[in-house]
Amino acid sequence: MESISVFDMLKIGVGPSSSHTLGPWRAAERWIKELQDSNTFSAIEKIQVILYGSLSLTGKGHATDTAVALGLLGADPVTIPTRQIPELITSIKENKKINFGGENELDFDFDTDIIFKREFLPFHANGIKFNGQLKNGSTISETYYSIGGGFVVKEERINSKENKEVFKTFPFPIKTGVELLAYCEKENKSISAIVLENERSLLSDDEIDEKIGHVWNTMLECMYTGCHSEGILPGGLNVRRRAFDMHQKLKGELPYSTPLEWLKTIRETEVKFRQILKWVSCFALAVNEVNASLGRVVTAPTNGSAGVIPAVLMYYLVIENHDGDFDDIKRFLLVAGEIGSIFKKGATISAAMGGCQAEIGVSSAMAAGALTELMGGTPEQVLCAAEIAMEHHLGLTCDPIGGLVQIPCIERNSMGAIKAINAAELAMDTDPAAAKVPLDKVVNTMWETAKDMSSKYKETSEGGLAVGVFLSDC
């Protein structure tokens, strides 16, 4: 059984899309590593990239070409100073050269050596092929698939067709909600405690805490940046950032100078009832405005849905429990990651495969379940909350206008966060034994819905709002 770490579900990377930006970026890095391992890297004298299917149809709006180029440079999406990205891409375009892997300068035309091909490859909607011409005149090729959430698989992996990767087996291998609850009952432990034991098979406690801290700090900094950034988002839709103005109205004259001081100040401020939803929306919008501008975010489980989990966790820290601490943050992220992995194993987290129900729907379910545990819910209530959240996202299409992760994507994060909070509240007042729809049934239903959904509504910008609203209207 595949065992997916929390840190596979919650990856740090650059926006705007985990499947169309982070995945292709990682695929380029992986190709370079395989060339180096096979001692053919230094023999490459010309490279070409072909983007297929959804990567082609919405790749321009998702900055897939930019991500591929950065991956070919050998840049790391976790550490690259995002302010350097425009300068690096401009240099490639103007000089028609690329420093392949940071070691081998090659001729490279950004406009012609990255090819957008509408054809869909058989295994997955997000196909990418790398061609390398060697100095002896021969050509080598590798094909990868970006299957959502920054996960990448190679063509020859038959399980890529099933949208899966193989990982180390955990002491508590989990594929379904039923299996998770069985472990909780047998071990008399919470969901977060079971997930923590699995993570301990990979990392030490100190390493786990360090990685959790890195994920949370990235989320916090992302919200902070979004709340303090004005202007128009890139891409041509002229979408104005809204988190800044919303934040200004909410915060008043609160003094602070760092993200941590900002969090402390908000927690010490009395928030009126009618402001609660505004704060949650502000947090979610802030993250996805940063994401839309090629900022650094955490896939949760994807970049397009990166604002839901931070917004709901902030809701807990600034509204529900002012004494919430690192242990609460850790438990929240452990539970969220496990719920996300159940959806990935049983369905998909790729909008190119399942529409936006696979992104915002899954993120809302992850956040709802995690919040329920922190609010004192039982493991059964945690999964009940996740089910409620997904149930009310079923059939949600992915139809970004202009192929950009902006309209309707940014607002959908706000809606997903609010639904997650509502789902948690409903679950806390629910007897799970009386619930009619278990989590595993809604996971299966989501996957069946995904398979029935027209490709027009799966991140192709060929249906829905993407064609119902003219770019000139924006």
C-alpha positions as CSV (number, residue, x, y, z in Angstrom):
1,M,0.0,0.0,0.0
2,E,1.3,3.5,-0.8
3,S,2.2,5.5,2.2
4,I,2.2,9.3,1.7
5,S,3.9,11.5,4.2
6,V,2.3,14.7,5.4
7,F,5.3,16.5,3.9
8,D,4.5,15.1,0.5
9,M,1.0,16.6,0.8
10,L,2.2,19.9,2.2
11,K,5.1,20.9,-0.1
12,I,6.8,24.3,-0.2
13,G,7.1,25.8,-3.7
14,V,6.4,28.7,-6.0
15,G,3.0,29.6,-7.4
16,P,0.7,29.7,-9.2
17,S,0.0,25.9,-9.7
18,S,1.4,22.7,-8.1
19,S,0.5,20.6,-11.1
20,H,1.4,23.2,-13.8
21,T,4.2,25.0,-12.1
22,L,5.8,23.0,-9.2
23,G,5.3,19.6,-11.0
24,P,7.0,20.6,-14.3
25,W,9.7,22.4,-12.3
26,R,10.4,19.2,-10.3
27,A,10.3,17.1,-13.5
28,A,13.0,19.2,-15.0
29,E,15.1,18.8,-11.9
30,R,14.5,15.1,-12.0
31,W,15.5,14.8,-15.6
32,I,18.8,16.6,-14.9
33,K,19.5,14.3,-12.0
34,E,18.8,11.2,-14.2
35,L,21.1,12.6,-16.9
36,Q,23.9,13.1,-14.3
37,D,23.4,9.6,-12.8
38,S,23.7,8.1,-16.3
39,N,26.8,10.2,-17.1
40,T,25.1,11.8,-20.1
41,F,24.5,15.3,-18.7
42,S,27.8,16.7,-20.0
43,A,27.1,15.2,-23.5
44,I,23.9,17.3,-23.9
45,E,24.2,20.1,-26.5
46,K,20.6,21.0,-27.2
47,I,17.4,20.6,-25.2
48,Q,13.7,20.9,-26.0
49,V,10.6,20.6,-23.9
50,I,7.1,19.6,-25.1
51,L,4.1,20.3,-22.9
52,Y,1.0,18.1,-23.5
53,G,-2.8,18.3,-22.7
54,S,-3.7,20.5,-19.8
55,L,-0.1,21.7,-19.4
56,S,-0.4,23.0,-22.9
57,L,-3.9,24.4,-22.8
58,T,-3.4,26.5,-19.6
59,G,0.4,26.4,-19.4
60,K,0.8,30.1,-20.3
61,G,-1.5,31.3,-17.6
62,H,0.0,28.9,-15.1
63,A,3.5,30.0,-15.9
64,T,4.5,26.4,-16.9
65,D,7.1,27.6,-19.4
66,T,8.6,29.8,-16.7
67,A,8.7,26.9,-14.2
68,V,10.3,24.5,-16.7
69,A,13.0,27.0,-17.5
70,L,13.7,27.6,-13.8
71,G,13.9,23.8,-13.3
72,L,16.3,23.5,-16.3
73,L,18.5,26.1,-14.6
74,G,18.7,23.9,-11.5
75,A,16.9,26.5,-9.3
76,D,15.2,25.1,-6.2
77,P,11.5,26.3,-5.7
78,V,11.9,26.0,-1.9
79,T,14.8,28.4,-1.7
80,I,14.9,30.6,-4.8
81,P,14.4,34.3,-4.0
82,T,11.1,34.8,-5.9
83,R,12.0,38.4,-6.7
84,Q,14.8,37.0,-8.9
85,I,12.5,35.0,-11.2
86,P,11.6,37.8,-13.6
87,E,15.3,38.7,-14.1
88,L,16.3,35.1,-14.7
89,I,13.6,34.5,-17.3
90,T,14.3,37.8,-19.0
91,S,18.0,36.8,-19.3
92,I,17.1,33.5,-21.0
93,K,14.7,35.2,-23.4
94,E,17.1,38.0,-24.4
95,N,20.3,36.0,-24.6
96,K,18.7,32.8,-26.0
97,K,20.9,30.9,-23.7
98,I,20.2,28.7,-20.6
99,N,22.7,27.5,-18.0
100,F,21.5,23.9,-18.0
101,G,21.7,22.5,-14.5
102,G,23.7,25.6,-13.5
103,E,26.7,24.0,-15.2
104,N,26.3,23.8,-19.0
105,E,25.4,26.8,-21.0
106,L,23.3,25.9,-24.1
107,D,21.5,27.7,-26.9
108,F,17.9,27.9,-25.9
109,D,15.0,29.8,-27.4
110,F,12.3,30.3,-24.8
111,D,9.6,30.7,-27.4
112,T,10.5,27.8,-29.7
113,D,12.3,25.3,-27.5
114,I,9.3,25.0,-25.1
115,I,6.5,23.6,-27.3
116,F,2.8,23.7,-26.3
117,K,1.0,20.7,-27.9
118,R,-2.7,20.3,-27.3
119,E,-2.5,16.5,-27.7
120,F,-3.3,14.5,-24.5
121,L,-0.9,11.7,-23.6
122,P,-2.6,8.4,-22.5
123,F,-1.6,8.2,-18.8
124,H,-2.5,11.6,-17.5
125,A,-3.7,15.0,-18.7
126,N,-0.5,16.7,-17.6
127,G,2.3,15.3,-19.8
128,I,5.8,16.7,-20.3
129,K,8.6,15.4,-22.5
130,F,12.2,16.4,-22.4
131,N,14.3,15.9,-25.5
132,G,18.1,16.1,-25.3
133,Q,20.4,16.1,-28.3
134,L,23.8,14.7,-27.6
135,K,27.1,15.8,-29.1
136,N,27.3,12.6,-31.1
137,G,24.1,13.5,-32.9
138,S,21.8,11.0,-31.1
139,T,18.7,12.1,-29.1
140,I,17.4,10.9,-25.8
141,S,13.9,11.6,-24.4
142,E,12.1,11.2,-21.1
143,T,8.4,11.7,-20.4
144,Y,6.9,12.6,-17.0
145,Y,3.4,13.3,-15.7
146,S,2.6,16.0,-13.2
147,I,-0.3,14.3,-11.3
148,G,-1.3,17.0,-8.9
149,G,0.1,18.5,-5.7
150,G,3.6,18.6,-7.1
151,F,3.8,14.8,-7.5
152,V,5.6,13.6,-10.6
153,V,5.8,10.1,-12.1
154,K,7.5,8.7,-15.2
155,E,5.7,7.3,-18.2
156,E,6.9,3.7,-17.7
157,R,5.4,3.6,-14.2
158,I,2.1,1.8,-14.8
159,N,0.7,3.1,-11.6
160,S,0.9,6.7,-13.0
161,K,-2.2,5.7,-14.9
162,E,-3.8,5.1,-11.6
163,N,-2.6,8.5,-10.4
164,K,-0.3,7.0,-7.7
165,E,3.3,6.9,-6.5
166,V,4.9,4.3,-4.3
167,F,6.4,5.3,-0.9
168,K,7.8,3.5,2.1
169,T,5.4,1.4,4.1
170,F,4.3,2.9,7.4
171,P,3.7,1.1,10.7
172,F,0.0,2.1,10.2
173,P,-0.6,1.9,6.5
174,I,-3.7,3.8,5.6
175,K,-5.7,3.9,2.4
176,T,-9.2,4.5,3.6
177,G,-11.0,6.3,6.4
178,V,-12.2,3.0,7.8
179,E,-8.7,1.8,8.2
180,L,-7.7,5.0,9.9
181,L,-10.5,4.7,12.4
182,A,-9.6,1.1,13.1
183,Y,-6.1,2.1,14.0
184,C,-7.4,4.9,16.3
185,E,-9.7,2.5,18.1
186,K,-7.1,-0.3,18.4
187,E,-4.3,2.0,19.6
188,N,-6.7,4.3,21.6
189,K,-5.1,7.3,19.9
190,S,-6.2,10.4,18.0
191,I,-5.8,10.7,14.3
192,S,-2.9,13.1,14.7
193,A,-1.1,10.6,17.1
194,I,-1.5,7.8,14.5
195,V,-0.1,10.0,11.8
196,L,2.8,11.1,14.0
197,E,3.8,7.5,14.5
198,N,3.9,7.0,10.7
199,E,6.1,10.1,10.3
200,R,8.4,8.8,13.0
201,S,9.2,5.9,10.7
202,L,10.8,8.4,8.4
203,L,12.1,11.2,10.6
204,S,13.1,12.0,14.2
205,D,10.9,14.1,16.4
206,D,13.2,17.0,16.0
207,E,13.1,16.7,12.2
208,I,9.4,16.4,12.2
209,D,9.0,19.5,14.3
210,E,11.5,21.4,12.1
211,K,9.6,20.5,9.0
212,I,6.3,21.3,10.5
213,G,7.7,24.7,11.6
214,H,9.0,25.4,8.2
215,V,5.6,24.6,6.6
216,W,3.8,26.8,9.1
217,N,6.2,29.7,8.9
218,T,5.9,29.6,5.1
219,M,2.1,29.8,5.5
220,L,2.3,32.6,8.0
221,E,4.7,34.6,5.9
222,C,2.6,34.1,2.8
223,M,-0.5,35.4,4.6
224,Y,1.5,38.3,6.0
225,T,2.9,39.2,2.5
226,G,-0.5,39.0,0.9
227,C,-2.1,41.2,3.5
228,H,0.7,43.9,2.9
229,S,0.9,43.9,-0.9
230,E,-1.0,46.2,-3.1
231,G,-1.4,46.5,-6.8
232,I,-2.5,44.5,-9.8
233,L,-1.8,40.8,-10.3
234,P,0.3,39.8,-13.3
235,G,-1.2,38.0,-16.3
236,G,-3.4,40.5,-18.1
237,L,-6.7,40.1,-16.3
238,N,-6.0,43.3,-14.3
239,V,-7.2,41.6,-11.1
240,R,-6.7,44.0,-8.2
241,R,-5.3,42.6,-5.0
242,R,-8.1,42.8,-2.3
243,A,-6.5,41.3,0.8
244,F,-4.5,44.6,1.4
245,D,-7.6,46.8,1.6
246,M,-9.6,44.2,3.6
247,H,-6.7,43.8,6.0
248,Q,-6.3,47.6,6.4
249,K,-10.0,47.9,7.4
250,L,-9.8,45.0,9.8
251,K,-6.6,45.7,11.6
252,G,-6.9,49.4,12.3
253,E,-3.8,50.9,13.9
254,L,-2.3,47.7,15.3
255,P,1.5,48.0,15.7
256,Y,3.8,45.1,14.5
257,S,6.8,44.6,12.3
258,T,7.1,40.8,11.7
259,P,4.7,38.0,10.8
260,L,5.0,36.6,14.3
261,E,4.3,40.0,15.9
262,W,1.4,40.4,13.5
263,L,-0.1,37.1,14.6
264,K,0.3,38.0,18.3
265,T,-1.3,41.4,17.7
266,I,-4.3,40.0,15.9
267,R,-4.8,37.3,18.7
268,E,-4.8,40.1,21.3
269,T,-7.4,42.1,19.5
270,E,-11.1,41.7,20.2
271,V,-12.7,40.5,16.9
272,K,-16.4,41.4,16.5
273,F,-18.7,38.6,15.4
274,R,-19.4,40.1,12.0
275,Q,-15.6,40.4,11.4
276,I,-14.8,36.7,11.8
277,L,-15.7,35.7,8.2
278,K,-13.9,38.8,6.9
279,W,-10.7,37.8,8.7
280,V,-11.0,34.2,7.3
281,S,-11.6,35.5,3.8
282,C,-8.7,38.0,4.1
283,F,-6.3,35.2,5.1
284,A,-7.4,33.0,2.3
285,L,-7.3,35.7,-0.4
286,A,-3.9,36.9,0.8
287,V,-2.3,33.4,0.2
288,N,-3.7,33.0,-3.2
289,E,-2.9,36.5,-4.3
290,V,0.7,35.7,-3.4
291,N,0.3,32.4,-5.3
292,A,-1.0,34.1,-8.4
293,S,2.0,36.4,-8.4
294,L,4.6,33.5,-8.4
295,G,5.1,33.9,-4.7
296,R,6.1,31.1,-2.3
297,V,3.3,29.0,-0.9
298,V,2.6,25.6,0.6
299,T,0.7,23.1,-1.6
300,A,-2.3,22.2,0.6
301,P,-2.9,19.9,-1.2
302,T,-2.2,22.1,-4.3
303,N,-1.1,25.6,-5.0
304,G,-4.5,26.6,-6.4
305,S,-6.1,25.6,-3.1
306,A,-3.2,26.8,-0.9
307,G,-5.2,29.4,1.0
308,V,-7.8,27.2,2.7
309,I,-5.7,25.4,5.3
310,P,-3.7,28.5,6.4
311,A,-6.9,30.5,6.7
312,V,-8.7,27.9,8.8
313,L,-5.6,27.3,11.0
314,M,-5.4,31.1,11.6
315,Y,-9.1,31.1,12.4
316,Y,-8.4,28.6,15.2
317,L,-5.4,30.6,16.5
318,V,-7.0,34.1,16.4
319,I,-10.7,33.3,17.0
320,E,-11.2,29.9,18.7
321,N,-8.1,29.5,20.9
322,H,-5.8,32.4,21.7
323,D,-3.7,30.0,23.7
324,G,-3.1,27.7,20.7
325,D,0.5,26.7,20.4
326,F,2.9,24.8,18.2
327,D,1.5,21.5,19.3
328,D,-1.9,22.6,18.0
329,I,-0.4,23.7,14.7
330,K,1.4,20.3,14.5
331,R,-1.7,18.3,15.2
332,F,-3.7,20.4,12.7
333,L,-1.2,19.8,9.9
334,L,-0.8,16.1,10.6
335,V,-4.5,15.5,10.4
336,A,-4.9,17.7,7.3
337,G,-2.1,15.8,5.5
338,E,-3.6,12.4,6.3
339,I,-7.0,13.4,5.0
340,G,-5.5,14.7,1.9
341,S,-3.6,11.5,1.3
342,I,-6.8,9.5,1.6
343,F,-8.3,11.5,-1.2
344,K,-5.1,11.2,-3.3
345,K,-5.1,7.4,-2.9
346,G,-8.8,6.9,-3.5
347,A,-9.5,9.6,-6.0
348,T,-7.3,12.5,-7.2
349,I,-6.0,15.9,-6.1
350,S,-5.4,17.0,-9.7
351,A,-7.8,19.5,-11.2
352,A,-6.7,18.3,-14.6
353,M,-8.2,14.9,-13.7
354,G,-11.1,15.9,-11.4
355,G,-11.9,19.5,-11.7
356,C,-11.7,22.0,-8.8
357,Q,-13.5,19.5,-6.5
358,A,-10.1,17.8,-6.4
359,E,-8.4,21.0,-5.2
360,I,-10.7,23.3,-3.2
361,G,-12.9,20.3,-2.3
362,V,-10.0,18.3,-0.9
363,S,-8.4,21.3,0.9
364,S,-11.7,22.2,2.5
365,A,-12.1,18.5,3.7
366,M,-8.5,18.5,5.0
367,A,-9.1,21.8,6.9
368,A,-12.5,20.7,8.3
369,G,-11.1,17.5,9.7
370,A,-8.1,19.1,11.2
371,L,-10.1,21.9,12.8
372,T,-12.5,19.3,14.3
373,E,-9.7,17.5,16.1
374,L,-8.4,20.7,17.6
375,M,-12.0,21.6,18.7
376,G,-12.1,18.3,20.7
377,G,-13.8,16.1,18.1
378,T,-13.5,12.3,18.1
379,P,-11.7,10.6,15.2
380,E,-15.2,9.7,13.8
381,Q,-16.2,13.4,14.0
382,V,-13.0,14.4,12.2
383,L,-13.8,12.2,9.3
384,C,-17.4,13.3,9.4
385,A,-16.3,16.9,9.0
386,A,-14.1,16.0,6.1
387,E,-17.0,14.2,4.4
388,I,-19.4,17.2,4.9
389,A,-16.9,19.6,3.4
390,M,-16.3,17.5,0.3
391,E,-20.0,16.6,-0.1
392,H,-20.7,20.2,-0.7
393,H,-17.9,20.6,-3.3
394,L,-18.8,17.6,-5.4
395,G,-18.9,18.5,-9.1
396,L,-17.0,21.8,-8.7
397,T,-15.4,22.5,-12.1
398,C,-11.9,23.9,-12.9
399,D,-12.5,26.7,-15.4
400,P,-9.9,29.5,-14.9
401,I,-10.3,32.5,-17.1
402,G,-7.4,33.0,-19.4
403,G,-5.8,29.9,-17.8
404,L,-4.7,32.0,-14.8
405,V,-5.1,30.9,-11.2
406,Q,-7.0,34.0,-10.4
407,I,-10.7,34.0,-11.4
408,P,-12.5,32.1,-9.9
409,C,-9.6,30.4,-8.1
410,I,-8.7,33.1,-5.5
411,E,-12.2,33.6,-4.2
412,R,-12.8,29.8,-4.1
413,N,-10.2,29.6,-1.4
414,S,-12.2,31.9,0.7
415,M,-15.3,29.9,0.1
416,G,-13.5,26.6,0.8
417,A,-12.2,28.0,4.1
418,I,-15.7,29.1,5.3
419,K,-17.2,25.8,4.3
420,A,-14.5,24.0,6.2
421,I,-15.3,25.9,9.4
422,N,-19.0,25.3,8.9
423,A,-18.4,21.6,8.3
424,A,-16.4,21.3,11.5
425,E,-19.2,23.0,13.5
426,L,-21.7,20.6,12.0
427,A,-19.6,17.6,12.7
428,M,-19.1,18.6,16.4
429,D,-22.9,18.5,16.8
430,T,-23.3,15.2,14.9
431,D,-23.5,11.7,16.1
432,P,-21.1,9.9,13.6
433,A,-23.0,6.7,14.1
434,A,-26.1,8.3,12.6
435,A,-24.3,9.9,9.6
436,K,-25.6,8.6,6.3
437,V,-22.5,9.2,4.2
438,P,-19.1,7.9,5.4
439,L,-15.9,9.6,4.2
440,D,-14.9,6.7,2.0
441,K,-18.2,6.9,0.1
442,V,-17.7,10.6,-0.7
443,V,-14.1,9.9,-1.8
444,N,-15.3,7.2,-4.2
445,T,-18.2,9.5,-5.4
446,M,-15.7,12.3,-6.0
447,W,-13.6,10.0,-8.2
448,E,-16.7,8.7,-10.1
449,T,-17.8,12.3,-10.6
450,A,-14.3,13.2,-11.9
451,K,-14.4,10.4,-14.4
452,D,-17.9,11.5,-15.6
453,M,-16.9,15.2,-15.9
454,S,-16.3,16.6,-19.3
455,S,-12.6,17.5,-20.0
456,K,-13.9,21.1,-20.7
457,Y,-14.1,21.5,-16.9
458,K,-10.8,20.0,-16.0
459,E,-8.2,22.8,-16.1
460,T,-8.3,23.2,-19.9
461,S,-10.0,26.7,-20.0
462,E,-12.3,25.3,-22.6
463,G,-15.6,25.5,-20.6
464,G,-17.4,27.3,-17.8
465,L,-16.3,30.7,-16.8
466,A,-13.2,30.4,-19.0
467,V,-15.4,30.7,-22.1
468,G,-18.5,32.3,-20.5
469,V,-16.5,35.5,-19.7
470,F,-14.7,37.3,-22.5
471,L,-11.2,38.4,-21.6
472,S,-12.1,41.8,-22.9
473,D,-14.7,42.0,-20.2
474,C,-12.0,41.8,-17.6
